[in-house]
Amino acid sequence: MKRSVVITGIGAVSPNGIGREEFWRNTREAKSGIGPITRFDASGLAVRIAGEVRGFREQEHVAAKDRPHVSRVVPLAVAAAKEALEDAGIDSSRLSRTELQEIGVLVGSGGGSQEFTEEQYRLYYSGQWRQCSVYAIPTSTIGTLASEISMRFGFRGFSHVVSTGCTSSTDAIGYALRNIQTGVLDCVLCGGVDAPIAPLILRGFIGMRILSTRWNHEPQRASRPFSRDRDGFVLGEGAWFFVLEEAERARARGARAYAEIAGYGSTCEAYHRVRLEECGEEPARAIRLAMQEAGIGPDRVDYINYHGTSTELNDRIETRAIKLALGARAYQVPGSSLKSLIGHPQGACGAAGIAATALAMRDGILPPTANVDVPDPECDLDYVTDVGRRGALEYAVANCIAFGSKNSAIVLRNCVNGR
């Protein structure tokens, strides 16, 4: 029999709020974190805006002597992980060696330390090679990202990175679920982080013609999921982490449970590097697999956290997939896209959506989708536009779609009042 797995801690470092409660308050109040790029001079580029985490004090989470040798993803991830652990009531400094051996780390990241690697090449090719980090190789190896988290808190269970594009953090949470369900570990620190706001990465996305270019003068209006006048997504960054525990362990130590991870499903269309197949069948099947594991039908789904990138292709086909997965019920289920407020933090986006969904369950508030100003006739579901609304949630679907034809979904069950 599979063991139940619950979320007992949440941490967030988001473009629209540093810290879980600021992130959630601004999300439910539709406050955007998208603005002009400040990390480097983007004045000559077609895209000059992004979802940056502004005002984040990296030095509080990574020592000054170590910062030149790690990517920005490390302080972002450490900060979110620390908050999640504190929220769960876990102080790693007070744990025995045996207890530390029983906590694993799973991090989802699409790019990992790509921005750090880009900077190492810039230094080398500009003749400043002596300034390159002596840790250029290990830091550029994506697997060491989880090691940075493990070393920071002393956790000695498995320490793995899942990198599956935009579904990375959804899959990391799914794999944490499987390891706890099957008794490998009772507790896993997991989540997602990405920091892709760097010159060459931005130029690469511009070259693909999938970023918004028409709203540089009004950044907060640029990410427009499901609106007919959208013209692409906005690049974002951030970290969202969770403490996942076996339910009986959490109950025994008196921990609060935000939500149960009730189901996980993942599929691949095996279709294209970046495009989605028009039919929407495989993203729909990922959702159905997650619902099947949760033991629910379409009539039990109360909310959908959409991938909702603000590209015409994604929004249209994701809408179609929801209709395939839920049938007629799709028109009755409210949902929203967090990317309208924070941009697209790549592999961390699934964790961001799961954090928002768990907090929506806690407070009974459905967060809004901003900027749906011109309804798209092919996107005709309830996207909770403009302002949030009250609503009790028992089951919710958090959906993700990635480059390479990947699709992953998580079903959450409300257990805010459970102990």
C-alpha positions in Angstrom: 0.0 0.0 0.0 1.4 3.4 -1.0 2.0 5.8 1.9 0.5 9.3 1.9 2.8 12.2 1.3 2.1 15.8 2.6 3.6 19.2 2.3 4.6 20.5 5.7 6.8 23.5 4.7 6.8 26.1 1.9 9.5 28.6 0.9 9.4 31.1 -1.9 11.7 33.6 -3.5 9.7 35.1 -6.3 9.8 38.1 -8.6 6.6 39.4 -7.0 7.6 38.7 -3.4 10.5 37.4 -1.3 9.2 35.0 1.3 6.2 32.7 1.3 3.6 35.2 2.6 4.7 38.2 0.5 4.7 36.0 -2.6 1.2 34.7 -1.8 -0.2 38.1 -0.8 1.0 39.7 -4.0 -0.2 36.7 -6.1 -3.7 36.8 -4.8 -3.8 40.6 -5.2 -2.5 40.4 -8.8 0.6 42.4 -8.1 3.2 41.8 -10.8 6.9 41.3 -10.4 7.8 41.9 -14.0 9.9 45.0 -14.8 12.9 46.4 -16.7 16.0 44.2 -16.7 18.6 45.5 -14.2 21.0 42.6 -14.2 22.8 43.8 -17.4 22.4 46.4 -20.1 19.5 45.2 -22.3 18.8 48.6 -23.9 19.8 47.4 -27.4 17.8 44.2 -27.3 14.3 43.6 -28.6 13.3 42.3 -25.1 14.2 44.6 -22.2 12.0 43.2 -19.5 11.9 40.1 -17.2 10.6 38.7 -13.9 13.7 39.5 -11.8 13.8 38.9 -8.0 14.6 42.5 -6.9 16.0 43.4 -3.5 17.2 39.9 -2.8 20.3 39.9 -0.5 22.4 37.0 -1.8 25.0 37.6 0.9 22.6 36.5 3.5 22.5 33.0 2.0 26.0 32.5 0.4 29.3 33.7 2.0 31.1 36.5 0.2 34.1 34.3 -0.5 31.9 31.6 -2.1 29.6 33.8 -4.2 32.1 34.2 -7.2 32.2 30.4 -7.4 28.4 29.6 -7.6 25.5 30.5 -9.7 22.7 32.8 -8.6 20.5 29.7 -8.4 22.4 28.7 -5.2 21.4 31.7 -3.0 17.9 31.7 -4.4 17.5 28.0 -3.7 19.1 28.2 -0.2 16.8 31.0 0.8 13.6 29.2 -0.3 14.8 25.9 1.2 15.6 27.5 4.5 12.2 29.1 4.7 10.5 25.8 3.9 12.4 24.0 6.6 11.6 26.7 9.2 8.0 26.5 8.2 8.0 22.8 8.7 9.7 23.1 12.1 12.9 21.3 11.0 16.2 22.7 12.4 19.0 20.8 10.7 21.5 22.0 13.2 19.7 20.1 15.9 19.4 16.8 14.0 21.6 13.8 14.7 23.8 12.3 12.0 21.3 9.4 11.6 18.4 11.9 11.2 20.4 13.9 8.6 20.9 10.6 6.7 17.2 10.2 6.5 16.4 13.4 4.6 16.9 13.6 0.9 17.2 16.6 -1.5 15.5 16.7 -5.0 15.9 19.9 -7.0 14.2 20.6 -10.3 16.0 23.1 -12.6 15.9 23.6 -16.4 19.1 25.5 -16.8 20.8 25.1 -13.4 24.0 27.2 -13.5 23.9 28.3 -17.1 24.2 32.0 -16.3 27.3 31.2 -14.3 28.8 29.2 -17.2 27.9 32.0 -19.6 29.9 34.5 -17.3 32.9 32.1 -17.2 33.0 32.1 -21.0 32.6 35.9 -21.1 35.6 36.3 -18.8 37.7 33.9 -20.8 37.0 35.3 -24.3 37.4 38.9 -23.1 40.9 38.2 -21.9 40.0 38.1 -18.2 40.6 34.4 -17.9 42.4 34.8 -14.6 39.1 35.9 -13.1 37.4 32.7 -14.0 36.4 30.6 -11.0 38.5 27.6 -10.1 35.1 25.8 -9.7 34.0 26.6 -13.2 33.6 22.9 -14.0 31.8 21.5 -10.9 29.5 24.5 -10.6 28.6 24.2 -14.3 27.7 20.6 -13.7 24.0 20.7 -13.1 24.0 17.9 -10.5 26.1 19.9 -8.0 23.1 22.2 -7.5 21.5 19.7 -5.2 24.8 19.2 -3.5 24.9 22.9 -2.6 21.6 22.5 -0.8 22.6 19.3 0.9 25.9 20.8 2.1 24.2 23.9 3.4 21.9 22.0 5.7 23.9 18.8 6.2 21.4 16.4 4.7 22.9 13.1 3.8 20.1 11.3 2.0 20.1 11.2 -1.8 20.9 14.5 -3.4 19.6 14.7 -7.0 18.7 17.2 -9.7 15.9 16.6 -12.1 16.2 18.6 -15.4 13.3 18.0 -17.8 12.8 21.6 -19.1 9.8 23.4 -17.8 8.5 20.3 -16.0 11.7 19.9 -14.0 10.3 20.9 -10.6 7.0 19.2 -11.1 8.9 16.0 -11.9 11.3 16.6 -8.9 8.2 16.7 -6.6 6.8 13.7 -8.4 10.0 11.7 -7.8 10.1 12.8 -4.2 6.5 11.5 -3.9 7.6 8.1 -5.3 10.5 7.8 -2.9 8.4 8.6 0.1 5.5 6.4 -1.0 7.7 3.4 -1.4 9.6 3.9 1.9 13.0 4.9 0.6 12.9 8.0 2.8 10.3 9.6 5.1 11.2 13.2 4.3 12.5 15.0 1.2 13.4 18.7 0.7 12.4 19.4 -2.8 11.4 22.2 -5.2 12.5 24.2 -8.2 14.9 27.0 -9.0 16.1 28.8 -12.1 17.9 32.0 -12.9 18.1 32.4 -16.7 18.2 36.2 -16.9 21.6 36.6 -18.6 22.6 38.2 -21.9 23.2 35.2 -24.1 20.3 33.1 -22.7 18.0 36.1 -23.4 19.3 36.4 -26.9 18.7 32.7 -27.4 15.1 33.0 -26.5 14.8 36.1 -28.6 16.1 34.1 -31.5 13.4 31.5 -31.0 10.8 34.4 -31.3 8.8 33.2 -28.3 9.3 36.2 -25.9 7.1 39.2 -25.7 8.5 42.2 -27.5 5.6 44.6 -27.6 5.3 45.6 -23.9 8.8 46.9 -23.0 7.2 50.2 -22.1 4.6 48.5 -19.8 6.3 45.5 -18.4 3.6 44.5 -16.0 1.2 44.0 -18.9 3.6 41.9 -21.0 2.7 38.4 -19.7 -0.9 37.9 -21.1 -1.9 34.2 -20.9 -5.1 33.4 -22.8 -5.5 36.9 -24.1 -5.8 37.2 -27.8 -3.3 40.0 -28.1 -0.5 38.1 -26.3 2.8 38.0 -28.2 5.0 35.6 -26.1 6.2 34.9 -22.6 8.4 36.9 -20.3 11.5 35.3 -18.9 11.5 34.9 -15.1 13.6 33.6 -12.2 13.0 32.4 -8.7 12.9 29.5 -6.2 10.1 27.6 -4.5 10.8 24.8 -2.1 8.8 22.3 0.0 9.3 19.9 2.8 7.5 16.6 1.8 6.9 14.1 4.5 5.2 10.8 5.0 1.8 11.7 6.5 2.1 9.6 9.7 5.6 11.0 10.5 4.2 14.6 10.0 1.3 13.8 12.2 3.4 12.2 14.9 5.6 15.3 15.3 2.6 17.7 15.2 3.4 19.3 11.9 0.8 21.2 9.9 0.0 19.8 6.5 -0.8 22.2 3.7 -1.9 19.6 1.2 -1.4 16.0 0.2 0.4 15.2 -3.0 -2.4 12.9 -4.1 -1.2 12.0 -7.6 1.4 12.5 -10.2 1.4 11.8 -14.0 3.9 12.4 -16.7 3.9 11.7 -20.5 5.9 12.5 -23.6 4.4 13.3 -27.0 7.7 12.3 -28.7 6.8 15.0 -31.2 9.1 18.1 -31.4 11.9 20.0 -29.7 9.7 23.0 -28.8 6.3 22.7 -30.4 3.2 21.0 -28.9 1.2 18.5 -30.8 -2.1 20.1 -31.8 -4.3 17.4 -30.5 -3.4 17.9 -26.8 -3.8 14.2 -26.0 -0.6 13.7 -24.1 -0.8 16.6 -21.7 -4.4 15.5 -21.1 -3.2 12.0 -20.4 -0.7 13.2 -17.8 -3.5 15.0 -16.0 -5.7 11.9 -16.2 -2.8 9.7 -14.8 -2.4 12.1 -11.9 -6.2 12.1 -11.3 -6.3 8.3 -11.5 -3.6 8.0 -8.8 -5.5 10.4 -6.7 -8.6 8.3 -7.1 -10.8 11.1 -8.4 -12.8 11.9 -11.6 -13.3 15.2 -13.3 -16.2 16.0 -11.0 -13.9 16.3 -8.0 -11.5 18.8 -9.5 -12.0 22.3 -8.0 -9.2 24.3 -9.4 -6.5 24.2 -12.1 -3.1 25.9 -11.9 -2.3 26.3 -15.6 1.1 26.2 -17.2 -0.3 29.3 -19.1 2.9 30.6 -20.7 1.3 33.5 -22.7 2.2 31.9 -26.1 -0.6 31.3 -28.6 0.4 27.7 -29.1 0.7 26.7 -25.4 -2.4 28.5 -24.2 -4.6 27.1 -27.0 -3.4 23.5 -26.7 -3.4 23.5 -22.9 -7.0 24.7 -23.0 -7.7 21.8 -25.4 -5.9 19.4 -23.1 -8.0 20.4 -20.1 -11.2 19.9 -22.1 -9.9 16.4 -23.0 -9.0 15.5 -19.5 -12.1 16.9 -17.7 -14.8 16.7 -20.4 -17.8 19.0 -19.9 -16.5 19.7 -16.3 -13.7 21.8 -17.8 -16.1 24.7 -18.3 -17.0 24.7 -14.6 -13.5 24.5 -13.1 -11.8 27.8 -12.3 -8.1 28.1 -12.9 -5.3 30.6 -13.3 -1.8 31.2 -14.6 0.8 32.5 -12.2 3.1 33.5 -15.1 0.9 36.5 -15.7 2.5 37.9 -12.6 6.0 36.5 -12.4 6.9 35.6 -15.9 8.2 32.2 -16.8 10.9 30.9 -14.4 11.5 27.9 -16.6 12.1 24.7 -14.7 11.0 26.3 -11.4 7.5 27.1 -12.7 5.8 23.9 -11.6 7.0 24.4 -8.0 5.8 28.0 -8.2 2.3 26.8 -9.3 2.2 24.1 -6.6 3.1 26.7 -3.9 0.4 29.0 -5.0 -2.1 26.2 -5.2 -1.3 24.9 -1.7 -1.7 28.4 -0.3 -4.9 28.9 -2.2 -6.2 25.7 -0.4 -5.1 27.1 3.0 -6.9 30.4 2.6 -9.8 29.5 0.3 -8.7 32.1 -2.2 -8.3 31.5 -6.0 -5.5 33.7 -7.4 -6.2 35.6 -10.5 -4.8 35.6 -14.0 -3.7 39.2 -15.0 -3.9 40.9 -18.4 -6.6 38.8 -20.0 -7.9 41.9 -21.8 -9.0 40.5 -25.1 -10.7 37.1 -24.8 -9.4 34.5 -27.2 -12.3 32.4 -28.6 -10.0 29.3 -28.5 -9.3 29.9 -24.8 -12.8 29.9 -23.4 -12.5 28.4 -19.9 -12.7 30.1 -16.5 -9.2 31.7 -16.0 -10.2 33.7 -12.9 -9.3 37.0 -14.6 -8.3 40.3 -13.0 -9.2 39.6 -9.3 -9.0 36.6 -7.1 -12.2 35.0 -5.7 -13.2 33.0 -2.7 -13.5 29.3 -3.2 -13.1 26.2 -1.1 -10.8 23.7 -2.7 -10.6 20.0 -2.0 -8.7 18.8 -5.1 -6.6 20.8 -7.5 -4.5 20.1 -10.6 -1.2 21.8 -11.2 -0.2 21.4 -14.8 3.2 21.8 -16.7 4.3 21.4 -20.3 8.0 21.5 -21.4 10.2 21.6 -24.4 10.9 18.2 -25.8 7.2 17.1 -25.8 7.1 16.6 -22.0 4.0 16.9 -19.9 3.6 16.5 -16.1 0.8 17.1 -13.6 0.3 17.0 -9.9 -3.0 16.6 -8.0 -3.1 18.2 -4.6 -5.7 17.3 -1.9 -6.6 19.9 0.7 -5.6 18.8 4.2 -5.0 22.3 5.8 -6.9 21.3 8.9 -5.4 17.8 9.1 -2.8 16.9 11.7 
